[in-house]
Amino acid sequence: MINKVFFIFVVIFSFADNIHAKELPSLFTVNIPVDQYNNTNDGLNKAFNQLIKKLSGSRDKSYLWRIGDAKLNKIDFVSSYSINIIDGKESLSVEFNRTTLIPELRKINMPLIGFSRPVILFLIKIDSGEGVPSYMDLNNPADSIQTDIQITLNEIASDRGVYLELPAFDLEDQNFFKQTNILFSPAQHIKEKFYNDELLSFEISRVGINQWLINGDLNSQLSLQEDMILGFFSEQIHLFIDSFLLVKPLEKGTVGDRLMLSITGLESFEDVQAVELELDKIFAIKSRDFHFFDRANIEYQTQLFQTTDALLKELRGSNKLFVKEFTRDATKLYLEYLN
């Protein structure tokens, strides 16, 4: 009995520690700078391709080939488009129709990720050899390298539909960084203080004339010229996101898991409606049926498109549904609705 209680506590604690992702309301909106397309039709097609990258979490070109093989007309899924000024640049802003698109993507067995998206936090130390090394601060860009990295992070975040963030330090953080205690970990301090699903910590150091090394969670192995830093950084971040968002399609002939969802914390009929809306945003759920309902609890029998792990990956960031416990033997997932 003691072991069972301890196991449940560990499961709850580990899930609680990972509830950090945020909803991405602009999931079905894509912005393409005007210098990246030739005409409106070309822009709409490129916007659709970028949307597939956001929805699947993958840069795998085979997903676009599936769409071509299925003879889906990309422009048919456009709800509206307009020319807007975004970050000082003229861009084609395209809104796609979720209601018509998602069923078609399901037909070609494309793995999809819903509105809940991870927050990846960066702790980056810059040592240019021209003063005291410093950490990149969101509110105080120190030099052109930091400015360029921030722009790159924003571009990748928009492209992949994730949150890539730098911390904004306060006086307490700055004092911590001055400590010489070898037991103090800046990365652990930042990871515990700031909202994140994953922290990437690394140092960019100048080791010679126009020679730089990147060490830590990103590692360049060999020295880079300054104009190579952004290209290396960008590709490494894309590779990390590829792995972090990966949802493996089911093998041909297999079906997704069946799972009981038990949701507590309901206080009113409005809460039930809110739960329904939240579940609608989770793309891992294929269908759900009411199994049990009372004043404070509701249960659904669900059929998933893929595995339970894919569902947990989506749920980890819901700001309304908190994962309390998952019992694999009983295939039952316990959630709490957060008012």
ABEGO torsion letter per residue (X at the ends): XAAAAAAAAAAAAAAAAABABBBBAAAABBBBBAAABABAAAAAAAAAAAAAAAAAGBABAAAAAAAAAAGBBAAAABABBBBBBBGGBBBBBBBBBAAAAAAAAAAAGBBBBBABBBBBBBBBBBBAGAEBBBBBBAABBABAAAAAAAAAAAAAAAAAGBBBBBBBBBAAAAAAAABABAABBAAAAAAAABBBABBBBBBBBBABBGBBBBBEABBAGBBBBAAAAAAAAAAAAAAAAAAAABBBBBBBGBBBBBBBBBBBGBABAAAAAAAAAAAAABAABABBBBABBBAABBBBBBBBABBAAAAAAAAAABAABBBABBBAAAGBBBBBBBX
